[in-house]
Amino acid sequence: MIFQAFSVDFTGWVLFGFALLLLIDVITNWRPHNFPPGPWAVPFLGNIFTGADLKTMEKLAQEYGPVFSLRKGSERMVFISGYKMVKEALINQLDSFVDRPVVPLFNDIFHVLGIALSNGYVWRQQRKFANAHLRYFGDGQKSLEKYIEVESNFLCEAFKDEQGRPFNPHYTLTNAVSNIISSVVFGHRFEYSDESFRRFLELDNDTIALAGPAQLYDAFPGLMKYLPGPHQTVHANYKVIMNFLRKEIEKHQEEWNPNDPRDYIDVYLAEMEKKKEDPQAGFNSDTLLVCTLDLIEAGTETTANTLRWGLIYMMHYPEIQEKVQAEIDRVIGQSRQPTLADRPNLPYTDAVIHESQRLGNIIPMGIPKMASKDTTLGEYVIPKGTAIHTILGSVLMDKNEWVTPDIFNPEHFLDSKGQFLRRDAFLPFSAGKRVCVGERLARMELFLFFTSLLQRFTFSPVPGEMPSLEGINGFTYTPKEFRVLAVPR
């Protein structure tokens, strides 16, 4: 009898406690006045079961409008869809959404250091320094164009060595692209046979792919750090990645000559000495490590993926590949390498490259930002500190901006006279003050690598193995693994 009474009493207290917690959750997470609408959120959990892929975002935008919200755990975040509203946020109100939110998955590793995830004075100082020295090593005697031309030769020779047999171009393309930013940051390239660098690139590629599925960690970091899941692999991989970079930096410190800077790390070491009396600028060894990773990732992943998508589209549309090759043959021929000076004379080729970027849609969800002050977007109020996701994929696929948004169509970037046409809604690198720091380098690489490959090879699918046009959703949108036949011309 006593046990029965205790059991009833205990159950009642449990139910009361649960109801109290539920009430606290409802009150705490009540949608603010004039906050963007969104789907019903599960108590305590929020919308963690709502997919973070572009198709899901498109459905939500259709239902709730171009500015809507979701809740992950207790954090409310706003999503902005379509060119009109993304432009309003990134360009017209560029000072309102310039900060980055704290992302627990990455903050546990990078501690809000570097270029990509820092804010305020540190971010301004680090980005300004990176831009200045990317320009110096790119426009001075150590020309980026020369780096790319040399690497294009190595890449084409590697493809030629396959002798027209089926092969997977994934790693070779990634290594070639990464060698350009590596030359700027480290002062040297890596051979395609370098196993340690291959391991570094593979781990970084895997980690970026896992960063999407690991976002549950961001909703409940205190709990998830004790549980298994993709976040554990992300953290473990980044430890290995950072150790690789740390060894490169230590080698530079041992060989450093302030009178003869060879690369970005050397000039950063000099800046550390200059800024000792300004610690708030963040020029220290910890920030150098994260900045180095920021530059390597910015200069590798998206460009390599775009080139892979470009090859896939050439296999799916051989008639377009033939038109590109005919234009290259007419303007450049086979006796010399393409140069950046050729770009104005290769409008169709340039259009194909841009269309590969548009439809490849490498970072569909963009990189999250944060409202740096209370602001209004459309008819809604966005409180300071709210995480903002500008859905770049919705801009690149906006039916109001592109004639055939779901189809590979180089005509999107050509005027009535067949000349290259710049499009305002072409925002694969984002826009505003947080535009990708590697945009200029990526544009150069895409043009020179792509034209060099199409000048020297015809790409066709392995019989029975046509590559899929459906990619893999992660932090980036990547092609599925594929093999190709690269037949020398």
N, C-alpha and C positions, 0 to 999 in steps of 0.2 A: 504493500500500500504506500509506504513511504517512498519506495523506489519509483512507483508509478507517478506520484505527485511531483517528485524531483524531475522525472522525465518530461512531464507536461510543462513544468516551470522552465526547464532548460530550453525546450523547444520554443516556448513563448519568447524567451529572451533572445534566442537566435533570430526569430522572425522579426522581433522589434529592432534588433541591431541591423539586420539587413534592410529593413524599411527606412531606418535612420540614414544608413549609408546611401541608399537610393535617393532619398530626399536631398541629402547634401550634394550628391552628384548632379541632380537636376538643377538645384539652385546655383551651384558653382559653374555649371556649363550652360546656363541659360543663354540662348542666343542674344547678343547685344542688340539694341535698337538700331534699325537700318543696316544691320550686318547682312552680307550676301546670303541668300537662301541656300539650302542644300538638303540632302536626304536625311531621314530620321537616323539618329545615332543610337546604337546600343548602349545602355547604361554601363558606365565604367570603361567600356572598350572603344566606344565611338564607332567610326566607319572603317575599322581595320580590315574588314572583310571585303571592302569595296576595292576592286582592282585599280591599279595605278597605270594601266596601259592607255594608249591613245584612244582606242575604240570606246573604252568605258568613259573616258573624259568627254568624248564627243556626244555620247548619249546623255550624260549629265548636263552638258551645255545646252542640248536641245530641250531638256526638261526644265532647267532652272535659269537659262540665259547665259550670256558670255562671261558673267562674273558670278561664281558660286563658291560654296564652302563645304569642307569636310572636317570631321574631327577625328584625330588619331590619339587615342587615350584621352587626355584632358586638353590637348593642344588643338586649337582651331587654326585652320589654314585656308587661304583663299586661292582659287584657281582662276586664271584669266585665259579666255579662249578667243580665237579669231584675230585677224590682223588689226581691226579697228581698235579693240580694247587693249591688245598687247602693245600697240603703238602708243596709245594713251599712257600706259603705265611706264614703258621703258624709255620713251622719247619725250613726250609732252610733259610728263611728270618725273623726269629722270632723277631729280633730287629726293623724291618721296620714297623711292624703292631702291636705294643704293646699297643698303646694308645686307649682310648675310645673317640668317638665323643660326643659332647653335644647333648643329646636327650631332646628336650623341654618338652615333656610329663612327663618325670621323673625329669628333672632338676628343674622344678617349685616346686617340692616336696622335693627332696633330695639335691639340690644345689651342685652337683658333690662331695658329701661326700661319706664316706664308703669305701667298698672294690671293689664292682662291677663296679662303674661308675667313680671312681677317676683316676687321672693320676699322673705321676711324683713321687716326693718324698713322698707325702701323700700316694699314692697307694702302693709304695714299703714298707713303714713303716707299714701300716695297714694290708697288706697281709702277711708280714713276721710275725707280731705279731699273727694274726689269725692262721696261719699254726703252729706256735710254740706251741700255747696253745691248739689247737685241738689235736696235737700229745701228749702233756702232759696229758690231761684228757683222751686221748684214750689209751696210752701205760703205764701209771702209775698205781697207785692203783685203780683209778676210770676207769676201763677198759670199752671201748666202746662195746667190745664183750659181756661183762656181762650185760650191759644195754640192748643190743639187745636180748639176751637170755631171760631176764626177760620180756621184752616187747612182745616177741614172745609168751610167755605163756599167757599173758593178751589177745593178739590178738586171739589166738586159742580158749581160753575160751569164748570170745565174739562170735566167729563163732559157737562154740558148743552150746551156749545158743539159737541159732536160731533153733535148733532141726531139722535140715534138711528141714526147710521151706524156701520158696523164700524170699530173702532179697537183699537189695542194699548195697554192701560192700564199697561204695565210702568213706563215712566219717570215718568209723572204720579204714580202711587202712591208710587214711591220718593222723588221730590222732595217730595211732601206730607209723608211720614213723616219724612224727613230734616230738613225745615224746623223740626220741633219741637225736636229736639236742637240744631239750628243756632241757634235763637233763644236757647237756654240757654247754649251754648258761645260763639257769636260775637256774640250780641246782636241778630241780625237774621235774617230769612228770605231765601230766594232765589226770584225769579220763575221760573215754569216755562219761560220763554223764555230764561233765562240760560244761554248756551252753555258758558261756562267751568265752571259748576257741573254742568251736564249731563255734560260730559266727565269731571269728577271722579267723579261717581256711576257712570258707565259703566265707567271704569277700575277703580274699587273693586269693582264687581260682577263684572267679568271676572277680577280678581285673586283674589277669594274663590273663584270657580268653579275657577280653575286650581290653587289651593293643594292640593286633593286629589290630582290627577294628578302634581303636582310633588314628592310626598313621597319619591320615589327619592333626591332630593337629600339628605334627612335621613340616609339610610343611608350615603352616600358623598360627603359635602360636599367633601372635598379633591380628589376626582376630578371630580365633576359640575360644579363651578364653571367648569371649562374646556371643558365639552361643551355642545352645544345642547340645548334642551328647554324645557318649560313654566316651569321655575324661572327661566330667564333673563328670560322675559316678566314673571313675578311681580316680580322685582327691578327691572326697568326701569319697570314700572307704578308701583311704590311710590315711586320717585324723583320721578315727576311728581305723584303724590298728595301726597307730603310737601312738595313745593315750593308747591302750592296752599295747604296749611295754614300753611306758613311765612310766606307773604305776609299771611294773615289775622292771624297773631300779630304780625308786624312793624307792621302798621297799628295794632293795639292798643297796641303799645309807644310809637308816635309820639303817639297821642291819650290815653294813659293818665292818668287823674286818680284818685289813690288815695283821694280823699274822695268819689268818685262811681262806685263799681263797677257796671258795666252787665251783666256776665255772668261766666261761669266763667273766661275768660282773664284778665279784669281782677283777679279775686280771687286767681288763681294768681300773677300778677305781684306782688301785694302780699305773698303768702306767701313768694315768693322773697326778698323783702327781709327778712322776719321771720326766715327760717330760714338766713340766711347763716352763722351760727355753728354750724349743725348740717348740714353737707354730706352726712352719711350718710342724711338723710331724702330726698335726691334732688330737692329743689325747685330746678330749674335749667332753662335754656331747652331743653336736649335732652329732658329728661323731659316738659316741658310739651308739646312737639311730639308725642311718642308718646301721652301721655294724651289729647290732643285727638283724635287718630285713634281711640284706643280707645273714647272716648265716642261719636264720630260713627258708628263701625261698630256698636257695641252698640245704638245708638238708631235704626238704619236697616234693616240687611239682614234680620234675622229678622222684624221687624214687617211690613215691606213684603212679604216672601215669604208670610207668614201671610195677609195681606189678599188676595194673589193667589190663594192656595189657597182662601180663603173664597169668592171670586167663582166659581172653577171648580166648587166643590161646589154652589153655588146654581144653576149652570147644569145640573149633572147631576141635581140633586134639586129640581125646581121646586116640588114640593108642600111641601118644607121651607121654601123661600123664601117661599111664600105664608103659611105659619104665622108666620114671623118678621114679615112685613109686617103681618099681622092683629094681632099682639101690639103692635107699635109704634103702629099706628093707634089701638088701643084705649087705650093708656096715654099716648101723647104726642100723637097726632093729627098734623096737618100745619101747625099754626099756630106751632110753636116748634121749636127745635133740641133734640136729646137732650142730657141732662146726666148726670154721674156719679150724681146722686141718683136717676136713673131705673133704675139697674141692679137694685136689689132687686125692682123691679116688672116686670122683663123677664127672668124665669128661662129661658124657652125661647130667647130671643135670646142670652143669656149662655151657655147650653149649646151652641148652634150655634157660637159663637166658640171656646169651649174645645175642641169636637170638631174644628174646623178646625186648631187648634194641635196636637192629639193626632195626627190622621191626616196632617196636613201634615208633621210630624216634621222640623222644619227643621234641627236639628243632631243627626242620628241617632247619630254616634259620640262626641258630647260633645267637650269641649276637654281635651286630655291633662293629667293631674296627675302627681305624683311622690310616692312614699313618703318622708315626711320623717323616718322612723325605721324600724328593723326592726319588722315587725308580722306578725300572723297574720290571714288572711282565710279563713274557713271552715276547711278542714283544711290550708291551705297557708301557707308562710312567704314573706313578701314582703320582700326585703332593702331597706334604705334606699337611695334613689337610683333605684329601679326606676320606669320610666314606667308610668303607669296610665291605661287608657282605660275610663271608665264609659260603657257603650253605652246612651245615653238612649233611643234608638229601641226597644231591647228592653224598656224599661220601659213606654213608651207603647203597645207592641204585645203586652204580656205576656198570654198566654191565661188566666192565673190571675187577672188583675185586670179584664179587659174582656170583656164578653159576646160582642161581635162585633168583635174587634180589627182585622180587615181591612176593615171596612165602616163608612162614615160613618153614625154613629148618635148623635144628640144625647141620646138616652135614657141614655147613659152618665153624664150629668151632671144627671139629674133623679131625684128620689125618687118614691115612689108617689103623692104628692099633687101632682106637677108642679112642685115647688119645686127651686131650684138645689141641687145636691149636690156638695160639695167632695170630691175624690178624692185620697187620699194618693199614689197612683201617677201623678198628673199632675205630671211633672217636666220640662217643656220648657225651663225656665230653669236646670236642674241643682238642686243643693241644697247645704247646708252653708256653710262660710265663703267658698267660691268661687262662690256663686250669682251669676247675672248681675247686674251693677250696674245695668242698665237695666230690670230686671223690672217695677218699679212703673210706670215711664213706659210700657213696652210694653203693660201691661194697660189703662192709661187710653186709649192711642191705639187699640188694637184695638176696644175697646167704642165709643168715640165716632165713629171713622171708619166702622166697619162699620154701626152703627145709622143714621148720617146718610145713608150711601149707600143702604141698603135702605129708608129712609124716603122717599127722593126718586126712586129708580129701580127698575125691574125689569130684571134681567140675564138675557139669553138668548144662546145661541150663534149665531154666524153660520151660516146654513144650510150644511151640509156640512163645518163646521169645529168640531165638538165638541172642546173642549180635552182633552188627554190627562190621565189620572190617574196616569201614570208620570212621575216627575220626573227631574232630572239630578243625578247624584252629583258633588259637589265637596266643598269644606270644609263647605258647607251643601247641603241637598237642596232644589232650586229647581224650580218649574214650568217646563215648556217654554213658549216664546213662544206667545201666543194672542191672538186678537182677540175682541171682545165687542160685543154690542148693549146699550147702556144706554138704556132707554126711560123718559123722564120719567113719573112717576105723576101 
